[in-house]
Amino acid sequence: MEERRRERDNISIGSILVRILVSMIVLAVAAFFTPYFSITGWIALLFAAIAIGVIDYLIERFTGFDASPFGRGITGFVVSAIIIYLTGMLVRGVRVTFLGSILAAFAIGIINMIIPGRRVL
């Protein structure tokens, strides 16, 4: 936990941009393969990646809870689905149903296990 806190405090602009880019790629792949979850346009994709990052940061900052789909079991999975659903409500161009958010959380969890390095959601 202490290591994550130090890692979070030493964030550079470059690492933020890389994280947003990786999040955009993961979201695009998840939206392509997930029914009931779609993102139209790269601007909506950019804003969705930023919104998910901000919501995830706020949840982790205020509760100390890591909201990765498979990082915290069923609770992390549910929180990830809620974050995706909230993003659909906040970002124009992101369409997601509740079932779509659950499927997208599952897809993103699988993608996070495949891609090495820092998780996306």
Secondary structure, 3 states (H helix, E strand, C coil): CHHHHHHHHCCCHHHHHHHHHHHHHHHHHHHHHCCCEEECCHHHHHHHHHHHHHHHHHHHHHHCCCCCCCCCHHHHHHHHHHHHHHHHHHCCCEEECHHHHHHHHHHHHHHHHHCCCCCCC
